[in-house]
Amino acid sequence: MGYNLRSPLFDSVSVRQALSYAIDRQSIIDGIVLGIGRPCTGPYAHVSWAYNPNARKYDHDPERARRMLAEAGWSDQNNDGILEKDGKTFRFTIITNQGNNERIRTAEIIQQNLKAIGVDAIIRVMEWQAFLEQIDKRSFDAMILGWSMSRDPDLYDIWHSSKTKKGEYNFISYKNAEVDRLLVQGRRTFDVEKRKKIYYRIHEILAEEQPYAFLYVPDATPIVHKRFKGIE
């Protein structure tokens, strides 16, 4: 679930972290992909050599989420069950696309998780082209999408701060000078061990800053005829 980082609701790292603690990823995995997957901590799946196993994880901890939001100044001032701060209600819309029941049901679970900590998430399901137009115009609060990554871990087009223009893939408007530098460095480094250190650090930063609430990685379930031997 990616946040529009131009929105003042999501400009605080601690608030984004709180929302991540509120989300029950295992419930999503069990309910949406029948347990065939695992929680996601960042931009790399566990099968990638760029995956950092020590990146920060967000176990389901609604009490911690409530505490962090309180520390950030959010409280239920009128006892209506929704948090407020400076006269603004913590309410936002999650958009996703029609025809993808996994994403829609994921949004519904997240909606319930956030309601439990006083955050009102509204779900809006859109036709695919309209959905893409909203993203292209940066006219969204949060959206649910999925990335399918290549074998090479270069993520320049998704995370570099120069790639935030219309039609480009950093549509959440994420900007971090260290990540920018590392993304360029990773493209220019050919030694795999050196590259691994670069992408481990990128993974670490993104897990810490939570520009997305990273959700889950579904397991692949290929079926292979028994006549094929020696598959690992």
Steps between C-alpha positions, in 0.01 A plus 500: 500500500673813377441841656485828312790664681384842384213465748566647845328195651796285396799733531603352837711183508370411846138526380572272204674258734198506732271408211730210415483369855119517477483273192463128562701359209461140607123541497525635145720207392275241665180653369601616154758249372405210731828521690711460187727800550696690759517853642692753292755732662612705203545514124673162467349155537680249720618308191710795378870525585431869572251414779616625840388247766572754776272774366248634749186290535155617609320237700131558562504723808195731515587618850839620382331665201261689728786612722707626206207694358434653843865605519458661157211708636202295377218444751125433504390843618123460457466128586373401156763226459707695246825679575543873450788746498491878451136477398567239231352150513722203420295387202628403157399303192671183376455450128551175312385346174196300399546136410767428759330338795829452686556876512140581585488249785841616621364855515203375703725332758718811523187711542396291801853502645519879477152548641618320814759774562272793417589556134215518248602345167249520215534253212442609143512233229559642153505389140863433401550794265338745741714357778818559299389855419453578870849370571647691205340823625615426857133536592486236774566457872614138494479221246549125488703355215753222455850500359645213300876538515764394250796281593724805517431706814538844339204711623608837362176563309283432806685678780731770356376853570544597134231250396196675648367659181178400328529156344794402721498238772591694813137609519500528879759784471760334722823695548808397695847627412679189626270269306554712187878469540484125566273435202749667267791321668324165466463551125871569464628212713563159346637311799203307642620514862544877480160534333347287773616746767347786300160334463501375858529863607221610263278225640588610855411865434170422328400258776574772754323784320193302379412708192299190418343279762667191357246218530580153371678294238285217359678172439511373144316169461613348171380153400752287313435169329670204667697426184723802572785396732755678713309822561613708801 
